[in-house]
Amino acid sequence: MTLAAFKASIANREVPAGLAEPLLALWHDEAGDWDEAHRVAQDIDSEMGARIHAYLHRKEGDIDNAGYWYGRAGVAPFNGRLGEEWQSLVSSLCDES
């Protein structure tokens, strides 16, 4: 999935069929459903899942919990705006074309 197609699906409020869980969590977050995004992220057992989980807790304002998840992901806490972190995560998961 391209970044443009992913963003268009959010604007159209249509979850793409077969969307991988990491993108699904970020889709729900951007669509305004933090609870569903968090529910999906909890089931992703990978470094990316931990990074998304960290981002979601940072967005929630639970910095200690976010720090735990950044540690689980093996990355430093993101040093930028929430929108920049979301963009970085999505861009790393989408095709360039």
C-alpha positions as CSV (number, residue, x, y, z in Angstrom):
1,M,0.0,0.0,0.0
2,T,1.3,3.4,-0.9
3,L,1.3,6.3,1.6
4,A,-1.1,8.3,-0.5
5,A,-3.5,5.4,-0.7
6,F,-3.3,4.8,3.0
7,K,-4.1,8.5,3.8
8,A,-6.9,8.5,1.2
9,S,-8.5,5.5,2.9
10,I,-8.5,7.4,6.2
11,A,-10.1,10.4,4.5
12,N,-12.7,8.1,2.9
13,R,-13.3,6.3,6.3
14,E,-12.8,3.0,4.5
15,V,-10.4,0.4,6.1
16,P,-8.6,-1.3,3.2
17,A,-9.2,-5.0,3.1
18,G,-6.3,-7.1,4.3
19,L,-4.5,-4.2,6.0
20,A,-1.6,-5.5,8.1
21,E,-2.1,-5.0,11.8
22,P,0.6,-2.3,12.3
23,L,-1.1,-0.1,9.6
24,L,-4.5,-1.0,10.9
25,A,-3.6,0.3,14.4
26,L,-2.2,3.5,12.9
27,W,-5.3,3.8,10.6
28,H,-7.7,3.7,13.6
29,D,-5.5,6.2,15.5
30,E,-5.6,8.7,12.7
31,A,-9.3,8.0,12.2
32,G,-9.9,9.1,15.8
33,D,-10.4,5.8,17.5
34,W,-7.5,5.5,20.0
35,D,-9.1,2.6,21.9
36,E,-9.3,0.5,18.8
37,A,-5.8,1.4,17.7
38,H,-4.5,0.4,21.2
39,R,-6.5,-2.9,21.1
40,V,-4.9,-3.8,17.7
41,A,-1.4,-2.7,18.8
42,Q,-1.6,-4.9,21.9
43,D,-1.8,-7.9,19.7
44,I,1.3,-7.1,17.6
45,D,4.2,-9.0,19.0
46,S,7.1,-7.3,17.2
47,E,9.5,-4.4,17.5
48,M,7.1,-2.4,15.3
49,G,4.2,-3.3,17.5
50,A,6.1,-2.0,20.5
51,R,6.9,1.2,18.7
52,I,3.3,1.8,17.8
53,H,2.3,0.9,21.4
54,A,4.8,3.5,22.6
55,Y,3.5,6.2,20.2
56,L,-0.1,5.5,21.4
57,H,0.8,5.8,25.0
58,R,2.8,9.0,24.3
59,K,-0.3,10.4,22.5
60,E,-2.4,9.4,25.5
61,G,0.0,11.3,27.8
62,D,1.2,8.3,29.7
63,I,4.9,9.0,29.2
64,D,6.1,6.4,31.7
65,N,4.2,3.6,29.8
66,A,5.4,5.0,26.5
67,G,9.0,4.8,27.8
68,Y,8.5,1.2,28.7
69,W,7.3,0.4,25.1
70,Y,10.1,2.4,23.5
71,G,12.5,0.2,25.6
72,R,10.7,-2.9,24.4
73,A,11.1,-1.8,20.8
74,G,14.8,-1.1,21.5
75,V,14.6,2.5,20.3
76,A,15.0,5.9,22.0
77,P,11.8,7.8,22.6
78,F,10.7,9.9,19.6
79,N,11.9,13.5,19.8
80,G,9.3,15.4,17.8
81,R,5.6,16.1,17.4
82,L,3.1,13.3,17.6
83,G,2.1,13.9,13.9
84,E,5.7,13.5,12.9
85,E,6.0,10.2,14.8
86,W,2.8,8.9,13.2
87,Q,4.1,9.9,9.7
88,S,7.4,8.2,10.4
89,L,5.8,5.0,11.5
90,V,3.3,4.9,8.6
91,S,6.1,5.8,6.1
92,S,8.2,3.0,7.3
93,L,5.3,0.6,6.7
94,C,4.1,1.8,3.3
95,D,5.5,1.4,-0.2
96,E,7.4,4.3,-1.7
97,S,5.6,4.3,-5.0
